[in-house]
Amino acid sequence: MTSIPSPTPPRSHRPLSDYALTGDASRRAVEMGLSAAEWYHTEVPRKVMKELMTRTDGPAIRDTAIWIVLHILTAAGGIYFWGTLWCVPFWIAYGVLYGSACDSRWHECGHGTAFRTGWMNDAVYHIASFQVMRNPVNWRWSHARHHTDTIIVGRDAEIAWMHPVRLSLKALAYVGIVDAWQSFKVIWRNARGEITGEEKDYIPETEWPKVIYWARVHMTIYGLTALVALGMLLGGMGWKSIIPFMVIGLPRLFGCWHMVMTGLLQHGGLAEDVLDHRLNSRTVYMNPISRWIYWNMNYHVEHHMFPMVPYHALPRLHEIIKHDLPTPNPSIWAAYREMFGAVMRQRREPGYYLQRELPPTARPYKVELHDARAVPERAPA
């Protein structure tokens, strides 16, 4: 294995405010050429890439149909057995389908690659955005920025691991309480017509009315859900009054654990401010059930290199370019051991990050410490 040199010089812990999109870090990233820069990509023959990028409705229709049917069956079981312990496994399964699988559906349909048919992407995108409690307009644009400036401090709006890391908040994320409350406040603020300076930084002005419109749609659905629950209570069916919230809203809390478990692995413990996804993203081999829930986003280096490749083609893409990538973590557990060790060390050693190793067949890259950019160079012939 070829050890990758440090892509950035050591630095002290940055304050959380340094991650703001409208502060000094953003200006610094632009000045250093890290914003909207040219990223390293593994070379793939044009014909092969064209085939990989081909969009089709079949796989996503199949997986979405299964997703919908499982929603119906698990919710029906939870309602039928309500008041007994038999309802628990049904609600656990429903929670994961609602509060975790929604994230990958939101993600892929936001890229427009899950289906070939545009309205299908949009329909699933909006349903999944509601389930995951994200304004569909805000997050469409923030995720575009995430791909343009992946883990570039001051530019990326979706950095999950900000330093110094607050482990208590990361632990709470698995039950969704803090995260869902923060998301709800954003939707409520947008519904009142308020858009922050950071949101305006990555959302075009022409899209601002849509931000407000869709926030109001979401708030209306929550309001109607509350009215149904209140009607059940006043109608003498108090024992069922929580069921509307078990179907809409609460699963975002008790079912988000799989989304958090997989999502934190994407970039945790890896380098900031580099222009090579092999350094700041992680590919993890996962079991078939997790891969279905996650829609193959465990192939995360591959996805960031080639975001227009549909989720169902990522395993094939991985086989084609794995000679140029760090060795994937063999399991979720192994990835967590690696990441958690790095995160704990970051708390003791400011500026530490995992240095990825490339196989001998990979193209190495040179490091320019003066501007913190990692630039790939061709391997010698």
N, C-alpha and C positions, 0 to 999 in steps of 0.2 A: 504494500500500500504506500502511496505517496502522501506524506503529510502536508496539509495545506498551511501555509504561513499565515500569520496574523494579518487580517485585512485592515484593521484599524489600530491606531496607537492606543495604549492604555489611557483611560480617562476616569475621572472621579464619578461617583453617582450623580446623575443629573436629577434635578428636582422634577416632580411630576408636571409642573407648569411648563417645562422645557419641551414637552410633547405637544404643546398647543400649536394649532395650524396657522395662527396669526401672530406668532412671536418671533424671537430671535432665531430659534432653531429652523424655522421655515426659511427665513432669509439666508441663513448660513447654508442650508441644503441647496438652495438655488445657486448661490455664489460658488459652491464647490462642484457644481455640475452633477449633483446627485438627483435632481428633480427632472422628471421626464427624460431620463438618460437612456442610452442604448444598453440593453441588458445582454448578458451572455446567453446564447442558445446552442444546444448540441446540434450538430449538423445532421439533418435528416433529408434523404433524397426527396425532391419536389413531388414526384409521383406518389411516393409512400405517404408523405404528409397530406397531400390532397385526398387520398383515400381515407386516412385517419380522420380528417376534418369533415368528411361527408356526413350530413345530418339526415336523420331518418326518424319517423314517428314511432316505429314499432317497439323498440325497447322501452321507451318512456311511457307509451300507452300501457304496455304490459305492467310495468312497475307502478304506475299511478293507479291503475285499476286495482291491483293488489292492495295498495296503500289505502284506497277508499273503502274497499270491501272490509279490510281489517279494522278500519275505524268503526264501521257500522256494526260488525260482529262483536268487537270488544266493548263498545259502548252499550250495545244491547244486553250483553252478559252482565256488565256492571250494574245496569238499571234493573234487570230482572232479579238479580241476587242482592239488590240493595237492602241493607240492614243485616246482612249475614257476612261471615268471613269469606264466603265464596266469591263475593264481589271484588275482593282485593286483587287477585291476579288479573282479572279483566281490566281493572282501572290502571294497574301497573303497565300492562301492555298498551292500553289506550294512551297513557301518558307518554310513552316513548314514541308512539306513532305521531302523536300531536305535538309534543314538546321537543322532540329531537330530530325525527325524520323530516320535519318541516324545514329545518335549517339547510339541509343539502338540496331539497327541492327548491327552496327560495334561491339558493346559490346558483344551481345549474340553469334554472329557468331565467334567472336574472342575466346570465351570460347569453341566453338565447340559443343554447346548444342542445338542450335536452330533447326538444321536439324540432322537427323540420317546420311544422306549421306554427306560424307566429302566434295566433290567438290561443293555442294550447299552452305555449310558454307563458303568455301573459296571464291566463286564467289560473294556472297552478302557482305562478309567481305571486299573485295577489292573495290567494288562499294561504299559501305558506307564509307570506309576510305577516298576515294577520295572526296566524298561529304563533309565530315566533316573536310577536309584538314589535315589529319594525315598520316604520313608515316606508312603504314601498318605493317612494320617490327618493327620499334621503339615502336609503341604502343602495339603491341602484347606482347612484353617483358616488357614494363613498367607496363602494367596492370597485368601481372603475379606477378611482384614485389609488386604492390598495394595490391594484395590479400595475398601475403606472409607476408608483413609488413604494414598492413593497418594503415595509419596515424601515423606511427612510424617516428619521425623526424630524418632526415638524411638518411632514407632508402626508404621511399615511394616517388616515382617520380610524384605522381598525387595528392598531397595535394592542394586542391583548396583554403583553408582558411589559408594563412600564416600570422603570426602576426609580427608586427602590421598590421591590415587589412587596405587596401587602398580602401575606399568605392567608390571613383570616378572610379577606374578601375572595380569594381564589377558592377557599374551602366552601364559602357560602354560595358560590356560583353553582355548585352541584345541586342545590335545592332551589335556585332561581329567585330567591326572595329579593335580594338587593338589585340584581340585574333586571328583573321584571319591573320592579318599582321605578328604576331609572328609565327604562324604556317607556313605561306608562306615562311618566312625567313629560318625556319628549313628545309623545303623541298628543297629550293634553295641551302642551304649550303650542305645538303646531296647530292644533284645532282652534286655538284662540287667535291664530294669525301671527304668531311670533316665530321668527326664524333667526337663529343666532348668527354671529359673525363667522364662526367656524363652518356652519352649514352653508352659508353663502359663499364660502371660499371654494367649495367643490360642487355646489349645485348651481347650474346656470340660472340667471334671473328669470328666463322664460319658463322655468319649471317651478318657480315659487308658488304660483296659484295651485298647482297640482299637489304640492306638499300639504297645503292647508286643506284641500278637498279630501284627500285620502285619509288624513288624520281625523277629519270629521266623520267620514264613513266608519272608521274603526270605532270611534267613540260612540257613534249611534248604535252599533252592534252590541257594544258592552252595555249601553243603557237599556236596550231592549232585553238583553239577557237578565239584567237586574230586575226589570219589570216582571218578567215571567217568573223569576224566583219569588218575588214579592207576592204575585198573584197566587202562586201555589201555597204560600204561607198563609195568606189571608183566607184562602179557600178551604182551610182546615186540613191541609196536607203538609203540615210542618215538617214531618219526617222526610219529605222529599224536596224540601226547599233548596237544598244545596245542589241538587242534581243538575240544574241548568249550568251552574258554575263548574261542575265536574265535566260537563261536555264542552263548555267554552270558557277559557280563561285559566282555571286552576291547573290543568295539565301542563301548562307552560312552566309551572313551579315544580311539580313532582315528577315530571317526565323529561326534564331537560338534561338530566345527568349524562346521558350518552352523548348529546351534542357537546357538552362542556368537556367530557372526557376526551373526545376525539379532537375537538377544536383547539384545546390548549397545546396539543402536540404539534400543531402545524408549524409554529415558529419558536416555541419556548426554549430558552437557553442558548439560542443561536445568535449570530452576529447582526448588529444593526448597521445601517449606512454602508451597505455593500451592493454591488451591481451584478451579483451572480446568485441565482436562486439555489445553487448547490450549497451555498453558505448559510442562507437564512431560512430555508424551508426543509421540512423533514418528510421523508417517505417511510411508511410503516406497513409491514405486512399484517393484515387483520383477518379474522375469521369471516366466513361468508355472510353471517347474519349482520355483523357490524358493517361490512362492506355494502350490504343492501340498504341498511339504514342510512349510511353515510354517502351513498352513491359514488363509491370509489374515490372519494376525496383523500383517502389515505395515500394515494399516489400524488403527494402534494408538490414535490419538486417538479414532476412532470406537468401537473396542471398549471403551475405558475410559468413554466417555460413556454407552454403552448396552450393558453386558456381557451382557444377556439376548438380544441379537440373534445368531443362529447364524452360524458362520464363513462359510457359503456365501452369506449375505445381506449381508455387510459391503461388498462392492463396490457393491451397490445403495444401501446406507446412505450410503456415501461420496459418491455422485453427488447424493444428496438434500441433504446438509448441507455440502458442500464450500465453499459460498459463505460459511460462517461460520467456516472453519478456516484456519490457516496453509497456505501453498502446500506440498504434499508435496515431499520430496526426489525428484528425478527418477530416481534409481537408488541401488543399494547403495553404489557407489563415491562418488557425490556426498554421500550421507549420512555416510559415514565421513570424507570430507574436512572436512565441517562439524563433526562431532562431535570428531574428533581435534584439530582446531585449537582448539576450545573447551576440551577437556581439558588440552591443553598450556598454554593460557593460564591455566587454573585453578591450575596448579602454580606459576605465577609471580605471579598476582594472586588472592589469596584472596577469595572471595565472588563471583567472576565466573561468569556463566552466559549461555547464548544467550538473547537476547530475541527471541521469535517475532514475526513480522509478520502482521497480519491484513489481508485484502482490504477494500476500501471497503464491501462488502456485509455485513461481519460486525458483530455487536454488540460494541461496545467495552466496556471495563470500567474502573472506577475503582480506585485503589490506596490502601489505608490502611496507611501505613508503620508506624504505631504497633503494629499487631498482625500485620503481615506477611500480611494476607489480601487476595487479589485478588477483588473483588466485581463481577460483570457488571452493566452498566447498559444500558438500552435506547438504541439509536441514536435520534437525533432524527427526528421524523416529517418 
